[in-house]
Amino acid sequence: MSPAPAQTAHTIGSRALAWLHANREHGKLSDCPRADLVDDADTYKGLGESALAASLVLRSGVAGTAELALARELLEFCWQQVDNGALLYERLLRHPLKTDPMETYAHFVRGGYRHPQLERLAAHTVTLRSTHAVEHVPNRRLAVANSARVIGLDHGPAAYDWATLTRATWLGARPEPWHIDWLTGYGVTHVAFHLTDWGRLPDRLPDDLAEYLTRWLPVWTEIWAECGQWDLMAELMIVGACLPEPWTETDDWQRLIGLQREDGLVPRDDQPVEGDPAELFDAHQHPTVVAVVAGTVALTRALGGAGQPGAAGP
């Protein structure tokens, strides 16, 4: 990445992180009954996304002092909202075939938080045949495998067959690229995210898939940009940063920073950005999380931080 896109990536990520931090109270769970929180993952899905963004900033090795402080405070807030991990433990205990407790917990582990009871339960759960037989979509299976890897459970009876899981995905088949649609596009991005642990292990992306993505990412990114789907456009930019040889286009980063508001919010799509602060958070938290991740992973790869092969990390 040339100096200009690196600076732009830093600005985008820093602004977006500041917005998530400033608006974090809109994601509080205090008004939700405990039973609803345990039984419905959607109630804490947004917290998990913010935790992911914060954990990647903390892991990056290239974040500045201000960004590190904001990321730590944001992750601490999210951890408190899930009752220091107890909420995730209760959900996995009541719903052992659900994957979101372990997927969400992995973001906290990446940032240094642990819940011993949840880890003992997860260590047992991942060894069960029923757990591996749940009929998830293929990219979701990779999400579970990566969560187990981050937590430290991907070994012995709980080891995952990464090659088989990868080839079961749409991306793993390297299909006709012009048949991609909106939902499949998100599936493609998440295959790359989970295989590489959000850019930390770019060499885990098979060579043929890296070649396929290098060829078609510019096309797909431009298509979704033309459609005004900024969230998916930015996710595809993250994939480019996860490749063994990172792919980046200066014009893409200029487009993204042009879309971002001065306060850091990144709009989901080309529809008007309207509403009070709570409504704005609900509608645009995810693309702003994506902007943090995009800026962080791109800058990490450019500056040789924790996203590089062999670097320290969970």
C-alpha positions in Angstrom: 0.0 0.0 0.0 1.4 3.4 -1.0 1.7 6.1 1.7 -1.4 8.0 0.5 -3.8 5.0 0.9 -2.2 4.0 4.2 -2.9 7.5 5.6 -6.4 7.4 4.3 -7.0 4.0 5.8 -5.7 5.2 9.1 -8.0 8.2 9.0 -11.0 6.2 8.1 -10.4 3.6 10.8 -9.6 6.2 13.5 -12.7 8.3 12.8 -15.0 5.2 12.7 -13.6 3.9 16.0 -14.2 7.3 17.6 -17.8 7.2 16.4 -18.4 3.7 17.8 -16.9 4.7 21.1 -18.9 7.9 21.4 -22.1 6.1 20.6 -21.5 2.9 22.4 -24.3 3.6 25.0 -26.9 3.1 22.2 -25.9 -0.6 22.2 -26.5 -1.2 25.9 -28.5 -4.3 26.8 -29.7 -3.1 30.2 -33.3 -2.7 29.1 -33.6 -6.3 27.8 -34.9 -9.1 30.0 -32.2 -11.7 30.7 -34.2 -14.5 29.2 -34.5 -12.6 25.9 -30.7 -11.9 25.9 -30.0 -15.6 26.3 -32.5 -16.8 23.8 -32.0 -14.3 21.0 -28.5 -13.6 19.7 -29.8 -10.6 17.7 -29.9 -8.7 21.0 -26.1 -8.7 21.4 -25.1 -9.1 17.8 -24.1 -5.5 17.5 -22.0 -5.7 20.6 -20.1 -8.6 19.1 -19.4 -6.6 16.0 -18.0 -3.6 18.0 -15.9 -6.1 20.0 -14.5 -7.5 16.8 -13.4 -4.0 15.6 -11.9 -3.1 19.0 -10.0 -6.4 19.3 -8.4 -6.0 15.9 -7.2 -2.5 16.7 -5.7 -3.8 20.0 -4.1 -6.7 18.1 -2.8 -4.6 15.2 0.6 -3.4 16.6 0.3 -0.2 14.5 -2.5 1.7 16.3 -1.7 4.9 18.0 -2.1 5.6 21.7 -5.4 7.4 21.3 -6.9 4.5 19.2 -5.6 1.9 21.7 -7.3 3.7 24.5 -10.6 4.0 22.6 -10.5 0.4 21.6 -9.8 -0.8 25.1 -12.7 1.2 26.5 -15.0 0.0 23.8 -14.1 -3.6 24.3 -14.4 -3.2 28.1 -17.9 -1.8 27.6 -18.9 -4.7 25.4 -17.5 -7.2 27.9 -19.5 -5.6 30.7 -22.6 -5.7 28.6 -22.3 -9.5 28.2 -21.9 -9.7 32.0 -18.1 -10.5 31.7 -18.9 -13.5 29.5 -21.6 -15.0 31.7 -24.3 -14.1 29.2 -22.5 -16.0 26.5 -21.9 -19.0 28.9 -25.7 -19.2 29.6 -26.6 -19.0 25.9 -24.2 -21.9 25.0 -25.4 -23.9 28.0 -29.1 -23.5 27.0 -28.5 -23.7 23.2 -25.5 -26.0 22.7 -25.9 -26.1 18.9 -25.7 -22.3 18.5 -22.4 -21.0 17.3 -22.7 -17.3 18.2 -21.6 -17.6 21.8 -18.2 -19.0 20.8 -17.9 -16.7 17.8 -18.6 -13.6 20.0 -16.3 -14.8 22.8 -13.4 -15.2 20.4 -13.4 -11.4 19.9 -12.9 -10.9 23.6 -10.2 -13.5 23.9 -8.4 -11.7 21.1 -8.4 -8.6 23.4 -7.3 -10.5 26.5 -10.6 -11.4 28.2 -11.3 -14.9 29.5 -14.3 -16.7 31.1 -13.1 -20.1 32.5 -16.6 -21.7 32.7 -17.4 -20.8 29.1 -14.1 -22.2 27.9 -14.7 -25.5 29.7 -18.1 -25.7 28.2 -16.9 -24.8 24.7 -14.0 -27.3 25.0 -16.6 -30.0 25.6 -19.1 -28.8 23.0 -16.6 -28.7 20.1 -15.8 -32.4 20.6 -19.4 -33.5 20.1 -20.5 -35.1 16.8 -23.7 -33.1 17.0 -21.8 -29.8 17.0 -19.9 -30.7 13.9 -23.0 -32.0 12.2 -25.2 -28.9 12.5 -26.3 -27.8 9.1 -24.8 -24.4 9.0 -23.9 -22.7 5.7 -20.3 -23.4 4.8 -18.8 -20.0 5.6 -20.4 -20.2 9.0 -18.6 -23.4 9.7 -15.3 -21.6 9.0 -16.4 -18.9 11.5 -16.7 -21.6 14.2 -13.4 -23.1 13.2 -11.7 -19.8 13.4 -13.3 -19.0 16.8 -12.0 -22.3 18.1 -8.5 -21.5 16.8 -8.5 -18.1 18.5 -9.7 -19.5 21.8 -7.2 -22.4 21.6 -9.6 -25.3 21.1 -8.8 -26.3 17.5 -6.8 -29.4 18.3 -7.2 -33.1 19.1 -10.8 -34.4 18.9 -11.9 -30.8 18.3 -9.6 -30.1 15.3 -11.3 -28.8 12.2 -10.6 -30.0 8.6 -9.9 -26.6 7.1 -9.4 -27.8 3.6 -12.7 -29.6 3.4 -14.5 -26.7 5.0 -13.0 -24.3 2.6 -13.8 -26.3 -0.6 -17.5 -26.6 0.6 -17.9 -22.8 0.2 -19.0 -20.9 -3.0 -15.5 -19.3 -3.1 -13.8 -22.7 -2.6 -15.3 -23.8 -5.9 -14.1 -20.8 -7.8 -17.4 -20.5 -9.7 -18.3 -18.2 -12.6 -17.6 -14.9 -11.0 -20.4 -13.1 -12.8 -23.0 -15.2 -11.0 -22.2 -13.6 -7.6 -25.1 -11.9 -5.9 -25.4 -9.7 -2.8 -25.7 -12.5 -0.2 -23.0 -14.6 -1.9 -20.8 -11.5 -1.8 -21.0 -11.4 2.0 -20.3 -15.2 2.0 -17.2 -14.7 0.0 -15.9 -12.0 2.3 -16.4 -14.0 5.4 -14.6 -17.1 4.0 -11.5 -14.9 3.5 -12.0 -13.3 7.0 -12.2 -16.6 8.8 -9.5 -18.4 6.9 -7.0 -15.7 7.6 -8.3 -14.6 11.0 -9.0 -11.1 9.7 -5.7 -10.8 7.9 -3.4 -12.2 10.6 -2.7 -15.4 8.7 -2.9 -14.5 5.0 -0.9 -17.5 4.0 -3.8 -19.7 5.1 -5.7 -18.6 2.0 -5.1 -21.3 -0.7 -3.1 -20.1 -3.6 -5.8 -20.7 -6.2 -8.4 -18.8 -4.1 -5.9 -15.9 -3.6 -5.4 -15.8 -7.4 -9.2 -15.9 -8.0 -9.8 -13.1 -5.5 -7.0 -11.0 -6.9 -8.5 -11.1 -10.3 -12.1 -10.5 -9.4 -12.1 -8.3 -6.3 -11.6 -5.1 -8.4 -14.6 -6.0 -10.5 -16.9 -6.9 -7.6 -15.8 -3.9 -5.5 -16.7 -1.6 -8.4 -20.0 -3.3 -9.0 -21.2 -2.9 -5.4 -19.9 0.7 -5.4 -22.0 1.4 -8.4 -25.0 -0.1 -6.6 -24.4 2.1 -3.6 -23.9 -0.8 -1.3 -21.1 0.8 0.8 -21.2 -1.9 3.5 -20.4 -4.8 1.1 -18.0 -2.6 -0.9 -15.9 -2.0 2.3 -16.0 -5.6 3.2 -14.5 -6.5 -0.2 -11.8 -4.0 0.5 -11.0 -5.9 3.7 -10.6 -9.1 1.7 -8.1 -7.3 -0.4 -6.1 -6.6 2.7 -6.3 -10.2 3.8 -4.6 -11.6 0.6 -1.1 -12.9 0.7 -0.1 -10.0 -1.6 -2.5 -7.3 -0.4 -4.6 -5.7 -3.1 -5.7 -2.1 -2.8 -6.9 0.7 -5.1 -6.4 4.3 -4.1 -9.7 5.2 -5.7 -11.5 2.8 -3.4 -10.1 4.4 -0.3 -10.8 7.9 -1.6 -14.4 6.8 -2.3 -14.8 5.4 1.2 -13.4 8.4 3.0 -15.6 10.6 0.8 -18.6 8.7 2.0 -17.6 8.9 5.7 -19.1 11.7 7.8 -16.7 14.0 9.8 -17.9 12.3 13.0 -16.8 8.9 11.7 -20.1 7.4 10.7 -20.1 5.4 7.5 -23.5 5.0 5.8 -24.8 1.6 5.0 -25.9 2.4 1.5 -26.8 5.4 -0.8 -30.0 6.1 1.0 -30.4 9.3 3.1 -28.7 9.2 6.5 -31.5 10.3 8.8 -32.7 9.9 12.4 -31.8 10.7 15.9 -28.4 9.3 17.3 -30.0 6.0 18.5 -31.6 5.4 15.0 -28.3 6.3 13.3 -26.4 3.9 15.5 -28.9 1.1 14.7 -28.8 1.7 11.0 -25.1 2.4 10.5 -23.2 0.7 13.2 -22.3 -2.3 11.0 -20.8 -0.3 8.1 -18.9 1.8 10.6 -17.5 -1.4 12.2 -16.5 -2.5 8.7 -14.7 0.8 8.2 -12.7 0.2 11.4 -11.8 -3.3 10.3 -10.9 -2.2 6.8 -8.7 0.6 8.0 -7.0 -1.5 10.7 -6.3 -4.6 8.6 -5.0 -2.6 5.6 -2.8 -0.4 7.8 -1.5 -3.5 9.7 -0.5 -5.3 6.5 1.0 -2.1 5.1 3.1 -1.4 8.2 4.0 -5.0 9.1 2.0 -5.3 12.3 0.3 -8.3 13.8 -1.5 -9.1 10.5 1.7 -10.4 9.0 2.4 -14.2 8.7 4.1 -15.5 11.8 3.3 -12.5 13.9 2.3 -12.9 17.5 -1.3 -13.4 18.3 -3.9 -15.9 19.7 
